Amino acid sequence: MTRRVNCRAPFLPGLLAIFSLAFTTMASAQNLSVQPLKIAGTISSADWEAYRSRFVEDSGRVIDTANGNISHSEGQGYGLLLALAASDRRSFEQIWSFTFTELLIRDDGLAVWKWDPGAKPRVTDRNNATDGDLLIAYALAKAGEVWQEPRYTTAAQKIARAIGKNALSRSGRSLMLLPGADGFGAGDRPDGPVVNLSYWVFEAFPVMAALAPEYEWNRVWRDGVMLLQQSTAGRVRLPADWLSLQSGLQPKPADGFPPEFGYNSLRIPLYLLRAGMTDLEWLRALKQRWSAENEGVAVVNVVTGQVRERLTDQGYAILQAALACALEGTPVPAALRTFEPSLYYPSTLYLLAKSLLGEKYPQCVSSAAP
């Protein structure tokens, strides 16, 4: 049964100030200097229209064009974030309406992860995807502050509490973010718990801490960083998309998944940069690996180091450019400054990276840069 949000619920006062304080506190724990992203107004209306016209239906459904034209909670969350970045409230409301009506149908307050236009019923798997839930709650909270809309803030708070209740799990002394409420825990799989580091949307955790302070979001952030360090300590220095944390042992590739640094994990550096976490030594090692003289952005077997696929779409190439900009001030190549939408996922990564660059590193994308 679809739940209804009380549109007259009181707005959480001073939420942006709380976000900033939470960010500062968490940064101090990591010896980092970070500031929350403003997001709104960081991508042009032209770039957003090029994206919206290809991947967002008038109903607010965000379409994954490389995956059977399905929709998923991740895509809806990204769509909300990008509509906010473009200051397009009308599209934001459309995307939120579809998300609320079609995906937020679980009894626990989380979104179902998949909506298939070719299936009946449209929802063929009612499990959630925790990164999608995080993105949706984060975008709603930021939009609620920017547009002074209590309805968005209240909805964000409900989702944040549902994530805290259903998707956080202890593994030894660590607090882990499960990829879904079902199927990934220690009791669900012989190699469980299984996690995916690209589900740690680091910039969202301080916002979750403001929305649902009864949960240990600071610890989730800290333990995610520790897990990243552990999973990149080997010879190849890349984390697998899916990691087994069985019995508190050293992270290893999870059973039943390719042992690859793949399409999931390649967004980890983007999430770190968007959270202002540029001091991690691993990012410098990755920048060197991704440089044009080496292998570039690629899908890599984390056991053998063998490159399975090199990714040259501008949505992947801009990840390397953003990393070089954030770490060394290297200007973004001119060829990457004009948006050329291709498929949903790389196009989404492109705009997320361009939004970050426009807000935090405008010198790397200015017309005066070489």
C-alpha positions in Angstrom: 0.0 0.0 0.0 1.3 3.4 -0.9 1.9 5.7 2.1 0.9 9.4 2.1 3.1 12.1 3.4 1.5 14.8 5.7 2.1 17.9 3.6 1.4 20.1 6.7 4.3 18.5 8.7 6.5 21.2 10.3 9.7 22.1 8.5 13.0 21.2 10.2 14.4 24.6 11.2 17.9 25.5 10.3 18.6 22.2 8.5 21.4 23.6 6.3 23.2 24.8 9.5 22.8 21.4 11.0 24.2 19.8 7.8 27.2 22.0 8.0 27.8 21.3 11.7 27.4 17.5 11.1 29.9 17.7 8.2 32.4 19.6 10.3 32.1 17.1 13.1 32.5 14.1 10.8 35.4 15.8 9.0 37.3 16.4 12.2 37.0 12.7 13.0 38.7 11.9 9.7 41.2 14.8 9.8 39.5 16.2 6.6 38.5 19.7 5.6 35.2 19.4 3.9 32.2 21.6 3.2 28.7 20.4 2.1 27.8 20.9 -1.5 25.2 23.5 -2.4 24.2 21.6 -5.6 21.4 24.0 -6.7 22.4 26.0 -9.8 25.5 24.1 -10.6 24.6 22.7 -14.0 23.3 24.7 -17.0 19.7 24.6 -18.2 21.1 23.5 -21.6 23.0 20.5 -20.2 20.0 19.5 -18.0 17.6 19.8 -21.0 19.8 17.6 -23.1 19.7 15.0 -20.2 16.1 15.4 -19.3 14.8 15.1 -22.9 16.6 11.8 -23.3 16.2 10.1 -20.0 13.3 11.6 -18.1 9.7 11.0 -19.2 7.0 13.6 -18.4 5.7 11.2 -15.8 9.0 11.7 -13.9 10.3 8.2 -14.7 14.1 8.2 -15.2 15.0 5.7 -17.9 18.1 3.5 -17.9 18.6 3.2 -21.7 21.3 0.6 -21.5 19.3 -1.8 -19.2 16.1 -2.5 -21.1 14.7 0.9 -20.4 13.9 0.0 -16.8 13.8 2.5 -14.0 15.3 2.1 -10.6 15.6 3.9 -7.3 19.2 4.9 -8.1 18.1 6.6 -11.3 15.2 8.4 -9.6 17.6 9.6 -6.9 20.1 10.8 -9.5 17.3 12.5 -11.4 16.2 14.4 -8.3 19.7 15.5 -7.6 20.3 16.7 -11.2 17.0 18.5 -11.3 18.0 20.3 -8.2 21.4 21.1 -9.7 19.6 22.6 -12.6 17.1 24.5 -10.4 14.3 22.8 -12.2 11.6 22.5 -9.6 8.9 21.3 -12.0 11.0 18.3 -13.1 12.0 17.6 -9.6 8.4 17.4 -8.5 7.6 15.1 -11.5 10.5 12.8 -10.6 9.5 12.8 -7.0 5.9 12.0 -7.8 6.8 9.0 -9.8 9.2 7.8 -7.2 6.7 8.2 -4.4 3.8 6.6 -6.3 5.6 3.7 -8.0 8.6 2.9 -5.9 7.9 3.8 -2.3 5.5 0.9 -1.9 7.3 -1.2 0.7 6.0 -1.5 4.2 9.3 -0.4 5.7 9.6 3.0 4.1 12.3 2.1 1.6 11.9 2.1 -2.2 11.7 -1.0 -4.4 14.7 -0.9 -6.6 13.3 -1.9 -10.0 10.4 -0.8 -12.2 10.1 -2.6 -15.6 7.8 -1.1 -18.3 7.8 -4.4 -20.1 6.6 -6.5 -17.1 3.2 -6.9 -15.4 3.3 -6.1 -12.6 5.9 -3.4 -13.3 7.7 -4.2 -10.0 9.3 -7.6 -10.4 11.6 -7.4 -7.4 10.5 -5.6 -4.2 13.9 -5.5 -2.6 15.4 -2.1 -2.1 18.8 -0.7 -3.3 20.2 1.3 -0.4 22.2 3.7 -2.5 19.0 4.6 -4.3 17.3 5.3 -1.0 20.2 7.4 0.2 20.2 9.4 -3.1 16.5 10.0 -2.9 16.5 11.1 0.8 19.6 13.3 0.2 18.1 15.1 -2.8 14.8 15.6 -1.0 16.5 17.1 2.0 18.7 19.5 0.0 15.6 20.5 -2.1 13.6 21.0 1.0 16.1 23.5 2.3 16.7 25.3 -1.0 13.0 25.6 -1.9 11.7 25.8 1.7 9.4 22.9 1.1 8.5 21.0 4.3 6.9 18.2 2.3 10.3 17.2 0.8 12.1 17.5 4.2 9.5 15.3 5.9 9.8 12.6 3.2 13.6 12.7 3.4 13.4 12.2 7.2 11.1 9.1 6.8 13.4 7.5 4.3 16.6 8.3 6.4 15.0 6.6 9.4 14.0 3.6 7.3 17.6 3.2 6.0 18.9 3.4 9.5 16.5 0.8 10.8 16.7 -1.7 7.9 20.0 -1.3 6.0 22.7 -0.7 8.7 24.3 -3.9 10.1 27.2 -4.6 12.4 30.1 -6.8 11.1 32.5 -7.4 13.9 33.2 -3.9 15.3 32.2 -2.2 12.1 28.9 -0.7 11.1 28.2 -1.6 7.5 25.7 -0.3 4.9 24.0 -3.3 3.4 23.2 -3.0 -0.3 19.6 -4.1 0.4 17.5 -4.9 3.3 17.2 -8.6 2.2 19.7 -11.0 0.9 23.1 -9.6 1.9 23.4 -10.1 5.6 25.5 -12.7 7.5 22.4 -14.9 7.8 21.5 -14.6 4.1 24.6 -15.9 2.4 27.5 -18.3 3.3 30.0 -15.5 2.6 27.8 -12.7 4.1 27.7 -10.0 4.9 28.3 -8.7 1.4 28.6 -5.0 0.7 29.3 -2.7 -2.2 31.5 0.3 -1.5 29.9 2.4 -4.2 26.8 2.4 -2.2 28.5 4.7 0.4 27.3 8.1 -0.9 29.6 9.9 1.5 28.2 13.4 0.9 24.8 12.2 2.1 25.8 10.8 5.5 26.0 14.2 7.3 22.6 15.0 5.9 21.3 11.6 7.2 22.8 12.5 10.6 20.7 15.6 10.7 17.5 13.8 9.6 17.9 10.7 11.7 20.4 11.4 14.5 19.4 8.2 16.4 21.6 6.2 14.0 25.5 6.2 13.9 26.0 7.8 10.4 29.4 9.1 11.5 30.5 5.6 12.2 29.1 4.3 8.8 31.2 7.0 7.1 34.3 6.2 9.1 34.0 2.4 8.7 33.3 2.8 5.0 36.7 4.7 4.6 38.4 1.9 6.6 36.8 -0.7 4.4 38.0 1.1 1.3 41.6 1.2 2.7 41.5 -2.5 3.6 40.1 -3.5 0.2 42.7 -1.5 -1.7 45.7 -2.8 0.2 46.6 -5.6 -2.2 48.8 -5.6 -5.2 46.2 -4.3 -7.7 44.9 -1.6 -5.2 41.3 -1.7 -6.5 38.2 -2.8 -4.6 35.9 -5.3 -6.2 32.3 -4.1 -6.8 31.0 -6.7 -4.4 32.9 -7.6 -1.2 32.5 -10.4 1.3 33.1 -9.5 4.9 32.6 -13.0 6.2 33.5 -13.4 9.9 35.3 -10.1 10.0 38.1 -11.4 7.7 40.0 -9.3 5.2 37.5 -8.1 2.5 37.5 -10.4 -0.6 35.5 -10.6 -3.8 32.0 -12.0 -3.0 30.9 -15.3 -4.4 28.8 -15.2 -7.5 30.0 -11.8 -8.7 32.9 -11.1 -11.1 36.0 -10.1 -9.0 36.1 -6.8 -10.8 36.6 -3.1 -10.2 33.7 -2.3 -12.5 30.8 -0.1 -13.4 29.8 0.2 -9.7 33.2 1.0 -8.1 34.4 3.5 -10.7 32.0 6.0 -9.1 33.7 5.7 -5.7 36.3 8.4 -6.4 33.5 10.7 -7.6 31.6 10.2 -4.4 34.8 10.9 -2.4 35.5 14.1 -4.3 31.9 15.3 -3.9 32.2 14.8 -0.2 35.5 16.8 -0.2 37.6 13.8 0.8 40.6 14.6 -1.4 43.2 13.6 1.2 42.9 9.9 0.8 46.2 8.4 -0.5 44.3 5.9 -2.6 42.9 8.7 -4.8 46.5 9.6 -5.9 47.3 6.0 -6.7 44.0 5.8 -8.8 44.8 9.1 -10.6 48.1 7.6 -11.6 46.5 4.5 -12.8 43.8 6.4 -14.7 46.2 8.7 -16.4 46.4 8.7 -20.2 49.8 7.2 -20.1 48.5 4.2 -18.2 45.3 2.3 -18.6 42.6 5.0 -18.2 39.3 4.4 -16.6 38.7 0.6 -17.0 37.0 -2.5 -15.7 39.8 -4.4 -14.0 40.1 -7.9 -12.5 41.1 -7.2 -8.9 42.8 -10.6 -8.5 44.9 -10.7 -11.7 45.1 -7.0 -12.6 44.0 -7.8 -16.1 42.0 -5.0 -17.9 38.7 -6.4 -19.2 37.4 -3.2 -20.8 38.6 0.3 -21.3 35.8 2.9 -20.9 36.2 6.0 -23.1 32.7 7.6 -23.0 33.0 11.2 -21.9 31.0 10.3 -18.8 33.8 8.0 -17.7 36.7 10.2 -19.0 35.5 13.1 -17.0 36.0 11.1 -13.8 39.7 11.0 -14.5 39.7 14.7 -15.4 37.8 15.6 -12.2 40.3 13.6 -10.1 43.3 15.4 -11.8 41.6 18.7 -11.2 40.8 18.1 -7.6 44.2 16.7 -6.7 46.5 18.8 -8.9 44.5 21.7 -10.4 44.8 20.2 -13.9 42.3 21.9 -16.3 39.6 19.7 -17.8 40.4 19.0 -21.4 38.3 21.2 -23.8 36.8 18.1 -25.4 35.1 17.2 -22.1 33.5 20.5 -21.4 30.6 20.2 -23.8 28.0 17.6 -22.8 27.3 14.9 -25.4 24.7 12.6 -23.9 25.0 8.9 -24.7 23.6 6.3 -22.4 21.9 7.0 -19.0 24.7 5.9 -16.7 27.8 7.7 -18.2 25.6 10.7 -18.9 24.6 10.8 -15.3 28.1 10.5 -14.0 29.2 13.3 -16.4 26.6 15.8 -15.0 27.4 14.8 -11.4 31.1 15.5 -12.1 30.4 18.7 -14.0 28.2 19.9 -11.1 31.0 19.3 -8.7 33.6 21.0 -10.9 31.3 24.0 -11.5 30.8 24.5 -7.7 34.2 23.6 -6.2 36.7 23.8 -9.0 35.5 26.4 -11.6 39.1 27.2 -12.5 39.4 23.8 -14.1 36.4 24.4 -16.5 36.6 28.1 -17.1 37.0 29.3 -20.7 40.4 30.7 -19.9 41.7 27.3 -18.9 43.9 25.8 -21.6 
